[in-house]
Amino acid sequence: MRKASASPQTFPPRLSEDEQRKQDDYEWALHDPEVCARYGGRTVVVYRKKILGAGKSYKSAWAAAQRRRDCPAKHEVAMPLVPPAAAA
């Protein structure tokens, strides 16, 4: 018995404005020296290049962010694991 061939999934040629903003926030948190120095080894919740919460896990970072009044919905934020700052 042959399996039905799934049609190939297509994606838009570019990221939407919201997707691009989240990608920019994610990259900023991974590469900004101040963010790496302060939050290295922890997960952060980022929205418009602003750290809203941090923690040892995604769950704890999100809980910290939700305590803020200005925290947007979870699907609007980036949540990277920040690498430790490079030794000088």
Long-range contacts (C-beta under 8 A, 24 or more apart in sequence): 18-76, 21-48, 22-76, 22-77, 22-78, 23-78, 24-49, 25-49, 25-77, 25-78, 26-78, 26-80, 29-78, 29-80, 29-82, 30-80, 30-82, 30-83, 33-85, 35-82, 36-82, 36-83, 36-84, 36-85, 36-86, 37-85, 39-82, 40-82, 40-83, 40-84, 40-85, 41-81, 41-82, 41-83, 41-84, 42-81, 42-82, 43-79, 43-80, 43-81, 43-82, 44-79, 44-80, 44-82, 45-71, 45-77, 45-78, 45-79, 46-77, 46-78, 46-79, 46-80, 47-71, 47-72, 47-76, 47-77, 47-78, 52-77
